Each structure stands twice: as structure tokens, then as C-alpha cells.
Amino acid sequence: MMEALTIPKETVGLLRFPAYEVLPGDAARAQRLQNLQKALALGNLEKQKVVLFFDTVDGLRTVEATIWAVLDDYVLLKGGNVIPIRVIRDVHF
């Protein structure tokens, strides 16, 4: 994995995200969605945080947060910030 800057979850709302999909292929996107659903369950049932790796217009970032919702196009983090699903590269449990 590339070098990523870790940011506090409170600053996610200040970021700018690219308009393109960062993962190539349907299989990788399906795996990402499956990982996000698992992270959602861990967050809601066990209050467990996960680490998200995602692209911004300024480069790769990571954030440790609890996922509260997985919507059609976004994930909602504890505290109300959202990240577009299309920019999420990986989820670490």
C-alpha cells in the first residue's frame, strides 16, 4: 500500500474528493462494499473502529472511525462526516 497521511475524523468534511472511481473492476468494488458492510456491523454492534484508506485531490489519506451507515454513494462516519464510496481504496479491521 502507498504512503498515506492519517487525519482526524473531524477534518474529513474539509477534504475535496476526486470525481472518479479509484478501484478497477467490478470484483474489487464488490469486495469494497462487502468490507464496508462488515465495518458497519462492527461499528453498530461492537462500537469497533476501522481504518479507511481513501483518495483526496491532495493524495491518499487514512482515517480511523466508526462507520454508522453505508448509503448508496457514501459512508457516514460517527460525528456526521461522509466519504464517497468511490474514493475508498481499502478497509482495515
C-alpha positions as CSV (number, residue, x, y, z in Angstrom):
1,M,0.0,0.0,0.0
2,M,1.2,3.5,-0.8
3,E,2.2,6.0,1.9
4,A,-0.9,7.7,3.4
5,L,-1.4,10.6,5.7
6,T,-3.5,9.8,8.7
7,I,-6.1,12.5,9.5
8,P,-8.5,13.1,12.4
9,K,-12.1,12.1,11.5
10,E,-13.3,15.6,12.4
11,T,-11.4,17.0,9.4
12,V,-13.0,14.8,6.8
13,G,-15.6,17.4,6.0
14,L,-12.8,19.8,4.9
15,L,-11.4,17.5,2.2
16,R,-12.0,17.5,-1.5
17,F,-12.5,14.2,-3.3
18,P,-11.9,13.2,-6.9
19,A,-14.9,12.6,-9.1
20,Y,-13.6,9.3,-10.5
21,E,-13.8,5.7,-9.2
22,V,-10.5,4.6,-7.6
23,L,-10.9,0.8,-7.9
24,P,-10.6,-1.0,-11.2
25,G,-13.2,-3.7,-11.9
26,D,-16.4,-5.0,-10.5
27,A,-14.8,-7.6,-8.3
28,A,-12.7,-5.0,-6.4
29,R,-15.8,-2.8,-6.0
30,A,-17.9,-5.7,-4.7
31,Q,-15.2,-6.6,-2.2
32,R,-15.0,-3.0,-1.0
33,L,-18.8,-2.9,-0.5
34,Q,-18.7,-6.2,1.4
35,N,-15.9,-4.8,3.6
36,L,-17.8,-1.7,4.3
37,Q,-20.9,-3.7,5.3
38,K,-18.8,-5.7,7.7
39,A,-17.3,-2.5,9.1
40,L,-20.8,-1.1,9.6
41,A,-21.8,-4.2,11.5
42,L,-18.7,-4.0,13.7
43,G,-19.4,-0.3,14.4
44,N,-23.0,-0.7,15.2
45,L,-22.8,-3.9,17.2
46,E,-19.4,-3.7,18.9
47,K,-18.5,0.0,18.6
48,Q,-15.4,-1.1,16.8
49,K,-13.4,1.5,14.7
50,V,-11.9,0.7,11.3
51,V,-9.3,2.4,9.2
52,L,-10.3,3.6,5.8
53,F,-7.8,4.3,3.1
54,F,-9.2,6.8,0.6
55,D,-8.1,9.2,-2.1
56,T,-8.5,13.0,-1.9
57,V,-7.4,15.6,-4.6
58,D,-4.3,16.1,-2.4
59,G,-3.4,12.4,-2.1
60,L,-4.0,9.2,-0.2
61,R,-5.4,9.6,3.4
62,T,-6.4,7.3,6.2
63,V,-8.9,7.9,9.0
64,E,-9.8,5.7,12.0
65,A,-13.5,5.9,12.6
66,T,-16.7,4.1,13.4
67,I,-19.0,3.7,10.3
68,W,-22.6,4.5,11.2
69,A,-24.2,4.0,7.8
70,V,-23.4,2.7,4.3
71,L,-25.6,4.6,1.8
72,D,-25.8,4.2,-2.0
73,D,-22.9,6.5,-2.7
74,Y,-21.4,7.5,0.7
75,V,-20.4,6.1,4.1
76,L,-21.4,8.1,7.2
77,L,-18.9,8.2,10.0
78,K,-19.6,8.8,13.6
79,G,-19.8,12.6,14.0
80,G,-21.7,13.2,10.8
81,N,-18.9,13.3,8.2
82,V,-19.2,11.4,4.9
83,I,-16.8,9.9,2.5
84,P,-17.8,9.0,-1.1
85,I,-17.6,5.2,-1.6
86,R,-16.0,5.7,-5.0
87,V,-12.8,7.1,-3.4
88,I,-12.3,4.4,-0.7
89,R,-9.4,2.1,-1.6
90,D,-9.3,-0.3,1.4
91,V,-10.9,-1.0,4.8
92,H,-8.7,-2.4,7.7
93,F,-10.4,-4.0,10.7
